[in-house]
Structure formats: C-alpha cells, structure tokens
C-alpha cells in the first residue's frame, strides 16, 4: 500500500469518527441520522448531470445504497442504547474480519500470518471492550455487531464495483444520491412535514455529518480501487482510536484503562491486517 493511500485512508478514518461523534451529540438521533443521509443527496445530486452512470455495476449501486440506508438506521439505534466509545469500536472493529474474508472468497486476497494475528487482536479487543463496559446490554451488542456485518458487505460490494467500473468517483456519487433519495422518502413517510423541521443545532450536525461522510467514504472507495480491500478496511478502522478519544475528551464519557487497552488492541489488529 503506497504512502499516499495510507495517508488518505487515515484521513478518512478521522473524518468518519468525527461525523459519528456529531451524531452522538444530537438531541434527536433518528431525525439527525436521516438528514445525514439526505444531505449526501444535496452534496452529490447536483453533480450527476456532469458524470457518467456506471452502467456495468448498476446492480451494485442499488445493493450498496440499500445497505447504507440499513446502516444509518442501525447506527441511530446503536447510539440510543450505548456510548460512542462502546458501540463505535465494536461496529467498526468487527468489519475488517468480514471484509478480509470477503476479499479472500471473492477477490482472491489471501491473508498472511500477520493478518491472522491482527484478526485475533481485533476479536480480543471487542470481547474485552464488551466485558469491561458497565453500561451495555445484549441488544446493544447485537446491534453493533449487525452494523459491522452491514459495513463489511457494502465495503466488499463497493470495492469490487470500483474496480470493475474503473470509475470509483462516479460510482460513489451515484450511490450517495440513490441512498440519499431513499432516506428522504423514508423521512417524509415516517415524519411527514414535521420531518423537515429541526433545531438549528441538529440541522448543522446533520449537514456537517453528511458532507463529512461523503468525503470520508469517497476516499475509501478510491483507495479500494488501488489496494486490497481487506487492507484498506482494516486501516480505516484505526478510527476507533479517534472515536474513543472524542468520546472521552469531548463527550465526557467514562475513561478506563481497560477501555483504552481494548480499543488499542482493535486498532493494532487493524494495522496488522493492513500491513500483513
């Protein structure tokens, strides 16, 4: 993996942790998470007339868009149940294992010895994080793990689509537009005209989160077109450290050495998968 790709993916990781922290601070997370999705349509939709449609991978556009909608809904639920520094590392930390498996099965990306150690480190960190937290329940844990599965599936789909189409930017813009349109329909169906109104704080958080998510994931898709999907996904999950730091320093969530050690194990495992 080239230094440019590594630097870009690390930037994406920090951006991703940042917009999740914005969501966690919202007073109405279901409203905010929906309008985070809608704001991606605002950002990407006006560009569609200027770009080509990725005809060869249009089923992947639909599949990825649907999975991103599911991801947003699960994410809002996860942050209603658990803290950022618990839900985020589990959701993000579990996905590199599954992405590496998908890369092996679908793209012949074979993990090495160091990657296997990295997988064990991630699993150990996730288990330790769950056992060490005093404020979580089985439902919250299952939601976080479900998010990890959804992330893994759409990551593999997007990585393969970016390679097959040869146009990752165009593919991303169409995916964001389609899923933003779907989220808009869901918001209006569930909330009617009231869904269009929110506090100034939540409007700013939603739009900022949407713009940041577009940039962060566009970087990842670009990177997956140039490097193994498992490596990119794993390196991106160093965002667990950014999220934990934000949760402790800015959101005033509880600090413990066990929590820090477990998040470090997840991040270390992700790095080992990336460089292995």
C-alpha positions, 0 to 999 in steps of 0.5 A: 500500500503506497504512502499516499493511500495510507495517508488518505485512508487515515484521513478518512478514518478521522473524518468518519469518527468525527461525523459519528461523534456529531451524531452522538451529540444530537438531541434527536438521533433518528431525525439527525441520522436521516438528514445525514443521509439526505444531505449526501443527496444535496452534496452529490445530486447536483453533480450527476448531470456532469458524470457518467452512470456506471452502467456495468455495476448498476446492480451494485449501486442499488445493493450498496445504497440499500445497505447504507440506508440499513446502516444509518438506521442501525447506527441511530439505534446503536447510539440510543442504547450505548456510548460512542466509545462502546458501540463505535469500536465494536461496529467498526472493529468487527468489519475488517474480519468480514471484509478480509474474508470477503476479499479472500472468497471473492477477490482472491486476497489471501491473508498472511500470518500477520493478518491472522494475528491482527484478526485475533487482536481485533476479536480480543479487543471487542470481547474485552471492550464488551466485558469491561463496559458497565453500561451495555446490554445484549441488544446493544451488542447485537446491534453493533455487531449487525452494523459491522456485518452491514459495513463489511458487505457494502465495503466488499460490494463497493470495492469490487464495483470500483474496480470493475467500473474503473470509475470509483468517483462516479460510482460513489456519487451515484450511490450517495444520491440513490441512498440519499433519495431513499432516506428522504422518502423514508423521512417524509413517510415516517415524519411527514412535514414535521420531518423537515423541521429541526433545531438549528443545532441538529440541522448543522450536525446533520449537514456537517455529518453528511458532507463529512461522510461523503468525503470520508467514504469517497476516499475509501472507495478510491483507495479500494480501487488501488489496494486490497480491500481487506487492507484498506478496511482494516486501516480505516478502522484505526478510527476507533482510536479517534472515536474513543478519544472524542468520546472521552475528551469531548463527550465526557464519557467514562475513561478506563484503562481497560477501555483504552487497552481494548480499543488499542488492541482493535486498532493494532489488529487493524494495522496488522491486517493492513500491513500483513 
